[in-house]
Every structure is written in C-alpha cells, then in structure tokens.
C-alpha cells in the first residue's frame, strides 16, 4: 500500500538524522495514516479511506467530508478525492 493520504495527498518526506556530533544520515518522515470510514451525507453512504490525522482534523473543521471536498480545489486533492468529489457533485446536481 502506498504511504499516501487519499484526501490531502500528503506523502513520505525525507530528511536527515543529525547526531550530537553533527553527523547526518538520511531518514524518512512517514505520514500518520489511519484507515477510517467517513460518512457522505449527499451520497448517503460510508466511504472507507486511508487518511492522515491532520486531514481528518481538517475535514472535521470544515463540517464533514462533503463540505470539505466541495470547497477544496482539485489541484490540492489526491486522485481518489477528486473522483469522490465528482461523484458528490453529480449526486448534488441530480437532486
């Protein structure tokens, strides 16, 4: 499985471990990914996603998955989130 957030697109970063003697060795900073189910009110179903904890907090701040995806720009969203956003806008237009 890719270490990538399905909403925000947050992925692995790289950097250095720096010792007391200032020796530098490469390391990876992994995102804090959690598998979670979020409810879409417009689609009226649960959506299972692998999301970073910071993205979960952002979704809650915006008032839910639908509200977050509808206000977000497509360039900022991961591919999975763009697909979900298209489904939500199509369902919203159909109502």
N, CA and C atoms as a LAMMPS dump frame, in Angstrom:
ITEM: TIMESTEP
0
ITEM: NUMBER OF ATOMS
285
ITEM: BOX BOUNDS ff ff ff
-5.0000000000000000e+02 5.0000000000000000e+02
-5.0000000000000000e+02 5.0000000000000000e+02
-5.0000000000000000e+02 5.0000000000000000e+02
ITEM: ATOMS id mol type element x y z
1 1 1 N 0.829 -1.169 0
2 1 2 C 0 0 0
3 1 3 C 0.883 1.246 0
4 2 1 N 0.483 2.238 -0.764
5 2 2 C 1.258 3.469 -0.821
6 2 3 C 1.088 4.254 0.471
7 3 1 N 2.14 4.872 0.911
8 3 2 C 2.08 5.697 2.112
9 3 3 C 1.676 7.104 1.688
10 4 1 N 0.378 7.244 1.33
11 4 2 C -0.135 8.492 0.786
12 4 3 C -1.564 8.706 1.275
13 5 1 N -1.844 9.904 1.733
14 5 2 C -3.184 10.262 2.194
15 5 3 C -4.111 10.364 0.994
16 6 1 N -5.289 9.74 1.086
17 6 2 C -6.21 9.72 -0.044
18 6 3 C -7.026 10.999 -0.165
19 7 1 N -6.957 11.877 0.797
20 7 2 C -7.659 13.157 0.688
21 7 3 C -6.689 14.287 0.372
22 8 1 N -5.702 14.472 1.226
23 8 2 C -4.805 15.62 1.067
24 8 3 C -3.625 15.33 0.134
25 9 1 N -3.307 14.055 -0.087
26 9 2 C -2.161 13.718 -0.928
27 9 3 C -0.841 13.768 -0.181
28 10 1 N -0.899 13.97 1.135
29 10 2 C 0.321 14.02 1.946
30 10 3 C 1.064 12.699 1.809
31 11 1 N 2.372 12.753 1.594
32 11 2 C 3.159 11.562 1.332
33 11 3 C 4.454 11.589 2.147
34 12 1 N 5.312 10.622 1.926
35 12 2 C 6.565 10.493 2.663
36 12 3 C 7.498 11.647 2.315
37 13 1 N 8.136 12.189 3.354
38 13 2 C 9.159 13.216 3.153
39 13 3 C 10.494 12.645 3.598
40 14 1 N 11.581 13.228 3.123
41 14 2 C 12.896 12.751 3.538
42 14 3 C 13.68 13.892 4.163
43 15 1 N 14.637 13.505 4.996
44 15 2 C 15.463 14.493 5.674
45 15 3 C 16.672 13.815 6.291
46 16 1 N 17.203 14.433 7.319
47 16 2 C 18.409 13.93 7.961
48 16 3 C 18.185 13.683 9.438
49 17 1 N 18.793 12.597 9.962
50 17 2 C 19.013 12.459 11.393
51 17 3 C 20.304 13.205 11.678
52 18 1 N 20.303 14.086 12.655
53 18 2 C 21.512 14.841 12.986
54 18 3 C 21.924 14.467 14.403
55 19 1 N 23.118 13.883 14.533
56 19 2 C 23.605 13.459 15.84
57 19 3 C 24.209 14.651 16.591
58 20 1 N 24.565 14.384 17.845
59 20 2 C 25.205 15.417 18.663
60 20 3 C 26.517 15.876 18.028
61 21 1 N 27.196 14.964 17.331
62 21 2 C 28.459 15.295 16.666
63 21 3 C 28.222 15.892 15.274
64 22 1 N 26.945 16.186 14.964
65 22 2 C 26.531 16.786 13.697
66 22 3 C 26.736 15.859 12.501
67 23 1 N 26.78 14.529 12.75
68 23 2 C 26.791 13.568 11.649
69 23 3 C 25.378 13.493 11.083
70 24 1 N 25.283 13.439 9.76
71 24 2 C 23.97 13.416 9.121
72 24 3 C 23.754 12.1 8.384
73 25 1 N 22.655 11.458 8.647
74 25 2 C 22.261 10.256 7.92
75 25 3 C 20.837 10.454 7.434
76 26 1 N 20.538 9.914 6.262
77 26 2 C 19.218 10.111 5.662
78 26 3 C 18.15 9.327 6.424
79 27 1 N 16.949 9.894 6.458
80 27 2 C 15.819 9.238 7.099
81 27 3 C 14.543 9.617 6.36
82 28 1 N 13.454 8.922 6.706
83 28 2 C 12.152 9.212 6.091
84 28 3 C 11.171 9.651 7.166
85 29 1 N 10.389 10.658 6.839
86 29 2 C 9.307 11.106 7.707
87 29 3 C 8.018 10.545 7.125
88 30 1 N 7.393 9.603 7.838
89 30 2 C 6.178 8.964 7.338
90 30 3 C 4.943 9.716 7.828
91 31 1 N 3.93 9.858 6.977
92 31 2 C 2.685 10.492 7.434
93 31 3 C 1.937 9.564 8.382
94 32 1 N 1.179 10.133 9.286
95 32 2 C 0.407 9.359 10.254
96 32 3 C -0.918 8.953 9.599
97 33 1 N -0.904 7.836 8.881
98 33 2 C -2.086 7.389 8.141
99 33 3 C -2.934 6.446 8.98
100 34 1 N -4.243 6.643 8.9
101 34 2 C -5.217 5.815 9.592
102 34 3 C -6.288 5.396 8.592
103 35 1 N -6.729 4.151 8.669
104 35 2 C -7.848 3.707 7.847
105 35 3 C -9.123 4.059 8.585
106 36 1 N -9.985 4.816 7.923
107 36 2 C -11.205 5.285 8.574
108 36 3 C -12.366 5.279 7.598
109 37 1 N -13.567 5.279 8.162
110 37 2 C -14.774 5.389 7.346
111 37 3 C -15.413 6.732 7.638
112 38 1 N -15.679 7.482 6.585
113 38 2 C -16.32 8.785 6.734
114 38 3 C -17.668 8.736 6.036
115 39 1 N -18.632 9.435 6.622
116 39 2 C -19.988 9.419 6.076
117 39 3 C -20.173 10.586 5.118
118 40 1 N -20.672 10.287 3.917
119 40 2 C -21.044 11.309 2.946
120 40 3 C -22.557 11.46 2.999
121 41 1 N -23.023 12.643 3.415
122 41 2 C -24.454 12.869 3.516
123 41 3 C -25.115 12.946 2.149
124 42 1 N -24.438 13.521 1.168
125 42 2 C -25.013 13.664 -0.179
126 42 3 C -25.138 12.301 -0.846
127 43 1 N -24.093 11.463 -0.736
128 43 2 C -24.149 10.122 -1.321
129 43 3 C -24.924 9.154 -0.438
130 44 1 N -25.134 9.529 0.826
131 44 2 C -25.827 8.714 1.832
132 44 3 C -25.191 7.33 1.977
133 45 1 N -23.859 7.313 2.137
134 45 2 C -23.144 6.058 2.353
135 45 3 C -21.825 6.339 3.065
136 46 1 N -21.249 5.273 3.609
137 46 2 C -19.944 5.341 4.256
138 46 3 C -18.859 5.163 3.194
139 47 1 N -17.786 5.943 3.295
140 47 2 C -16.659 5.848 2.372
141 47 3 C -15.431 5.467 3.184
142 48 1 N -14.777 4.376 2.809
143 48 2 C -13.586 3.921 3.506
144 48 3 C -12.363 4.553 2.855
145 49 1 N -11.562 5.255 3.66
146 49 2 C -10.4 5.982 3.152
147 49 3 C -9.196 5.757 4.058
148 50 1 N -8.021 5.909 3.489
149 50 2 C -6.766 5.888 4.251
150 50 3 C -6.29 7.334 4.324
151 51 1 N -6.439 7.941 5.501
152 51 2 C -6.313 9.381 5.643
153 51 3 C -5.321 9.724 6.746
154 52 1 N -4.582 10.817 6.556
155 52 2 C -3.699 11.292 7.617
156 52 3 C -4.533 11.946 8.709
157 53 1 N -3.995 11.955 9.914
158 53 2 C -4.738 12.523 11.04
159 53 3 C -4.953 14.02 10.86
160 54 1 N -4.016 14.702 10.239
161 54 2 C -4.197 16.138 10.01
162 54 3 C -5.327 16.381 9.013
163 55 1 N -5.487 15.497 8.023
164 55 2 C -6.59 15.63 7.078
165 55 3 C -7.926 15.36 7.763
166 56 1 N -7.95 14.407 8.714
167 56 2 C -9.178 14.147 9.478
168 56 3 C -9.616 15.394 10.235
169 57 1 N -8.665 16.057 10.859
170 57 2 C -8.973 17.275 11.613
171 57 3 C -9.479 18.369 10.69
172 58 1 N -8.905 18.472 9.512
173 58 2 C -9.328 19.488 8.551
174 58 3 C -10.737 19.209 8.054
175 59 1 N -11.055 17.946 7.801
176 59 2 C -12.398 17.567 7.368
177 59 3 C -13.411 17.928 8.452
178 60 1 N -13.092 17.63 9.719
179 60 2 C -13.989 17.967 10.824
180 60 3 C -14.167 19.475 10.949
181 61 1 N -13.101 20.217 10.735
182 61 2 C -13.145 21.677 10.826
183 61 3 C -14.1 22.269 9.796
184 62 1 N -14.125 21.682 8.596
185 62 2 C -14.964 22.193 7.509
186 62 3 C -16.395 21.684 7.582
187 63 1 N -16.697 20.822 8.525
188 63 2 C -18.07 20.39 8.716
189 63 3 C -18.446 19.108 8.009
190 64 1 N -17.48 18.253 7.742
191 64 2 C -17.773 16.956 7.145
192 64 3 C -17.076 16.761 5.813
193 65 1 N -17.136 15.533 5.328
194 65 2 C -16.436 15.149 4.1
195 65 3 C -16.967 15.905 2.888
196 66 1 N -18.287 16.001 2.756
197 66 2 C -18.878 16.667 1.594
198 66 3 C -18.485 18.139 1.535
199 67 1 N -18.607 18.819 2.648
200 67 2 C -18.274 20.249 2.695
201 67 3 C -16.797 20.477 2.375
202 68 1 N -15.942 19.611 2.9
203 68 2 C -14.501 19.76 2.647
204 68 3 C -14.176 19.569 1.167
205 69 1 N -14.709 18.501 0.572
206 69 2 C -14.386 18.215 -0.824
207 69 3 C -14.962 19.263 -1.773
208 70 1 N -16.155 19.763 -1.489
209 70 2 C -16.777 20.745 -2.384
210 70 3 C -16.062 22.088 -2.366
211 71 1 N -15.455 22.458 -1.247
212 71 2 C -14.761 23.747 -1.2
213 71 3 C -13.307 23.657 -1.642
214 72 1 N -12.739 22.453 -1.677
215 72 2 C -11.31 22.288 -1.982
216 72 3 C -11.057 22.364 -3.484
217 73 1 N -9.913 22.917 -3.843
218 73 2 C -9.51 22.954 -5.253
219 73 3 C -9.022 21.582 -5.675
220 74 1 N -9.273 21.213 -6.929
221 74 2 C -8.87 19.893 -7.42
222 74 3 C -7.365 19.708 -7.402
223 75 1 N -6.606 20.773 -7.604
224 75 2 C -5.146 20.677 -7.613
225 75 3 C -4.609 20.267 -6.247
226 76 1 N -5.336 20.592 -5.175
227 76 2 C -4.89 20.258 -3.822
228 76 3 C -5.298 18.848 -3.403
229 77 1 N -6.242 18.235 -4.127
230 77 2 C -6.763 16.926 -3.738
231 77 3 C -6.009 15.791 -4.421
232 78 1 N -5.959 14.646 -3.751
233 78 2 C -5.398 13.437 -4.343
234 78 3 C -6.393 12.882 -5.364
235 79 1 N -5.962 11.939 -6.19
236 79 2 C -6.784 11.39 -7.266
237 79 3 C -8.064 10.748 -6.723
238 80 1 N -7.946 10.002 -5.627
239 80 2 C -9.12 9.347 -5.042
240 80 3 C -10.148 10.373 -4.576
241 81 1 N -9.664 11.475 -3.99
242 81 2 C -10.558 12.517 -3.505
243 81 3 C -11.216 13.258 -4.67
244 82 1 N -10.503 13.428 -5.774
245 82 2 C -11.091 14.072 -6.958
246 82 3 C -12.227 13.225 -7.51
247 83 1 N -12.047 11.914 -7.537
248 83 2 C -13.096 11.008 -8.012
249 83 3 C -14.319 11.093 -7.108
250 84 1 N -14.098 11.092 -5.798
251 84 2 C -15.185 11.193 -4.838
252 84 3 C -15.902 12.535 -4.97
253 85 1 N -15.153 13.594 -5.215
254 85 2 C -15.737 14.92 -5.392
255 85 3 C -16.635 14.949 -6.627
256 86 1 N -16.211 14.294 -7.722
257 86 2 C -17.044 14.228 -8.928
258 86 3 C -18.35 13.492 -8.649
259 87 1 N -18.276 12.387 -7.89
260 87 2 C -19.494 11.643 -7.525
261 87 3 C -20.44 12.526 -6.709
262 88 1 N -19.889 13.301 -5.767
263 88 2 C -20.709 14.147 -4.903
264 88 3 C -21.36 15.262 -5.7
265 89 1 N -20.621 15.915 -6.595
266 89 2 C -21.196 16.991 -7.384
267 89 3 C -22.262 16.467 -8.342
268 90 1 N -22.058 15.258 -8.888
269 90 2 C -23.064 14.667 -9.777
270 90 3 C -24.331 14.329 -9
271 91 1 N -24.187 13.786 -7.801
272 91 2 C -25.346 13.468 -6.98
273 91 3 C -26.062 14.733 -6.517
274 92 1 N -25.304 15.77 -6.247
275 92 2 C -25.876 17.026 -5.815
276 92 3 C -26.643 17.71 -6.948
277 93 1 N -26.129 17.603 -8.167
278 93 2 C -26.791 18.199 -9.327
279 93 3 C -28.057 17.415 -9.689
280 94 1 N -28.081 16.115 -9.391
281 94 2 C -29.217 15.272 -9.692
282 94 3 C -30.395 15.454 -8.751
283 95 1 N -30.166 16.075 -7.595
284 95 2 C -31.247 16.252 -6.603
285 95 3 C -32.177 17.37 -6.986
